[in-house]
Amino acid sequence: MIEFQNVAKNYPGHTALINATFSMASGDMAFLTGHSGAGKSTILKLAMGIEKPTHGKIHINQQDLSQLKKRHIPQLRSRIGMIYQNPQLLENQTVFNNVALPLLIQGYRHQEIKRRVQAALDKVGLLSKEKLSPNSLSCGEQQRIGIARAVVNKPSILLADEPTGNLDPDLSMDILRLFEAFHLVGVTVLIATHDLPLIAQMPYRMIILQNGEVKK
């Protein structure tokens, strides 16, 4: 569940959000859209606990982030998968090791890491690439590796910031169908994108931002 209640975010000399209000029930899928600078990335950062709102309330999985102590933020983030336009893969590591990174940080045992990583790679159709370098993969495959890394923790929420920005239309739709597959098994999915022709092909709600406000 994601809920923003009258959320504002001010930076020095810049207002990113103005009383943004919207909600998503557990298992929903939606697109967050609007012009460049409308506040899409800010909303994702706030949901992750990377930024704090200037005012307003944010609830993630029924937890009030304003009441969240700093030491509990890593636990919040472990239940959220985040995907970026550039998957920022480690070029000197294998595909397997890139996907395993969140589990290594959390201290999972080797056998559990192997099981989870291979399951995540299988879901994105790249299990056969686990021993390769990311540099040997196409842009679309690299984005799929980024998605596998985001879901290896079995998060309840997936957030994506322009995940198809570097891809052609056919590959972009493939990536959106992959997000849809996770939504269909109960994961809450929120995708920030400005590609209206692409998302118009899918039957999901659009949360539209305009100059920092959510349009009604």
N, C-alpha and C positions, 0 to 999 in steps of 0.2 A: 504494500500500500504506500502511495505517495500522496501527501497533502500539503499544499502551500496555502496559507491564510494571510492575505494582506501583506505579502512579503516585499520589502524594499531593500535594495542594495545600492549604497553610495560608495564611490571611490573618490579620491581627491580630484575635484574638477569634473566629475562625471557621475551621472546617475544611471546605473545599469538596469535597475528594476524599480517599478512604481506600483506598490500594492498588488502584486501578482497573486491571483487566487485561482487554483484549479486542484483537482484531485483525480487519482486513479485507484481503482480497487485492485486488490491482489489478483494477479493473472491477466490484467488488462494489457492491451498494446495500443500505443498512440504515437503520433508524430508531433514533435515540437518544431514549429516552423516560423519563419519570419525573415525579414531582410537582415543582411550582415550588420552586426552591432545591435540587434533587437533585444539581446539578453539571453539567447539560447544557451550558450556555454556557461553563463553565470548560474542559470538554474541548475545545470548538471553539477557544477562545483558546489553549490549549496546543498544539493541532495547528497553528495558524497561527504559532506563535512569538511571539504577543503577550504571553503569560505563560510563566514558567518553573516547572517542577514543584519542589516542596519536596524530593521524592526520587522515584526510579523512572526508567525509561527510556522515551523516545518515539522511534519511528522513523517517518519520513514518506518514502515513496518510497525506502526502504532507507537513509535518512540518519539518523544518530543526532543528534537535536537538541541533546543535551548537549554534543556536540563541535562544534556549529555556531558559527562566529565571527560576531560582530555584523554585520560587513560583508557576510556572506552571507545574512542574513535576507531582504532584498528579493528575492534570487533564489529562495529557498524560496517566498515568497508569490506570486511571479509564476507558479508552477505550481499554485496553489490558487485557486479561485474561491470567494468568500464572499458569501452572500446573507442579508440580515437581514429581520426582520418589517416594518420600515420601510425601503424601498429608499433613502431619503436622497438623492433626486435633486436636482440643482441646478435650481431653479425658473426662473432667469434664462438658462438654456441650453436649446437644442433637445434633442430625444430623441437625435439623432445625436451631438451633442457630449457628452451624458452617457455614452453607451456608449463613445465614443472616449477618454474621460479616461485610463484606464490605459495606452493606447497612446501618448498624447501625453506622459505622464510618462516613459515608457521611450524616447522619442525615435524612434518609428517614422516612416517617410516618409509623406507625404500620401497617395500612391496606395495604399500598403499599409493605412493606416488606413481609407481609404474602402472597400477591398475587405473587410476584416475586419468592420468595423462593419455594413455592409450584409448580410454573411453571417450575423452574429449576430442581427440584427433579423429576417431572413428565417426563421431557425430558431424564433424565438418568435412568428412570425406578425404582426409589426408593422413590416415594411419600409415600408409606405405611410404610417407615422406619423413618419418620421425628421425632418421639418422642423417638427413641432409642439412646443409647450411641454408639459412633463410635467403641468402643471396642467389641461390639456384632456383628460387621459386618466382612465379609471376606475381604481379601486384595483387591480383585477386586471391591467390593462394596465401600470400603474406597476410592479407586481411583476415582470411579464415584462421590462420594461426593465431592472430590477435584475439579472435573470438574464442578459439579453443582455450587460450590462456585465461580469458575472462570468465569462462564457465567451469573451469577445472575445480573450482571451490564449491560448485553446485549452488550458486547464488540464487536468492529469491527475486532479485531485481537485476535487470540488465539496462545499462545506460550507454548510449552511443552518440558520439559527437561527430557528425558529418562522416559516417563510416564508408560512404560510397563516393566521397568527393574526388578520389583519384582514379575512379573506375569508369569504364564505358557502360552504356545503358544495359547491355545484356548481363554483364558481371554484376552491376549494381542490383538488378532484380534478383539475381542468384543470392546475393548477400541478404537482401530483405526477406527472401523466402526462408533463409536459414534462421533469421530472427523470428520469423513467424512460427517456425517449427518449435522453437523454445517456448514461445508464447502458448502454443497449443498444448504443452505439457505443464502449464501452470506458472511459468515465469512471467513476472511483470516486466514489460519492455517499453522503454521510452527512447525514441530516436530523434535527435536534433538534426534537421536537414533543411536546406533551402530548395531542394529539387522537387518542386511541385508537380511537374509532369510525371515523375517517377512514382511518387507516393499516391497520386490520384488513381493509379491502377490497383490500389489495395483498399479493402473495405474497413479502414480503421480511422478512428477519430483524429482530427488535427487540432492541436492546441496552438493557436496563432498568437505570436508576440508582435507588437507594434510599438516601437519607441519605449520599450520596457514595460508595457502593459499587456495583459492577456485580454484579447478581444472577446467580447461576449457573443 
